[in-house]
Amino acid sequence: MPEPATTSPVTVRVVPLAAGECLNLAALTMRGAAWRVQAYPAGFALLLHPSGPVLLDTGYGPQVPRLMRRWPGVLYGLITPVRLAAGGTAAAQLARMRLDVRSINTVIVSHLHADHVGDLRAFPAARFVLDGAAYPPLRGLRGLRAVRRAFLPELLPPDFESRCDPLPFASAPAWLAPFAEAADVFADGSVWAVRVPGHAPGMVALLVREAAAGEDGSEWTLLAADAAWNVRALREGGEVHPLARIAFFDVEQERRSRGQLRDWLARHPRARVIVSHDLPETRPVSL
Ligand SMILES: [Zn+2]
């Protein structure tokens, strides 16, 4: 009798990167931390999918410091000052890896805050894949009302809307519980997006299968975007300072989303966790 065909699952390598950093008060990002200024990387990720390189977000781009020198961006810069070294943008870093910006056909956008979409204009061949709920509440916001949402519309390319593809959310497989819905981004089971709104409208986190084996989650990397300022807070349920909640789009949604991620992590304790503004965990995870 012939052996049943076995297909090994598609895996994707995650390369965590950062383009620039912002300064913030540590005490705002974690309850109980010191009242001192700390630098936080503007993380993004290169996903090496068999179909080609893909980005999750871009970090800051060259336009961000420029916009922060004039009204109303100057207000954004006062609240979270930005540092971006020459050659520190996503496009420049990819060029050093011999990846042309035109080879990036997909940028998955976790949410539309300026530190996540700061270099979108540098990728002219890319489609932007995001939750359909991310853009509508921000569309048309200008000036102070936009800055209030950490949104700088000038960062979006002029043809942004025609290049957006909504994530294909559907019923999630059981292992993704407590998430009832998820989007199988490449339709091959390698990258799943789950909705974690609250910090910003339509924010998504990704689960990326990096290795072929494991039932405790060790094959998965969770890219949790801004669901927490640091990995420990996400794993252990640490809270931000109440003042920092003012910046959330929806406080109740934020709490619920963070709880769902924590719940998933408790069921898959060996998954690697990456949040945008903290150093990425490395394998193996020490428990
Ligand atoms: Zn954010």
Boltz pocket constraint, residues with backbone or C-beta under 6 A from the ligand:
constraints:
  - pocket:
      binder: B
      contacts: [[A, 111], [A, 113], [A, 199], [A, 200], [A, 226]]
      max_distance: 6.0
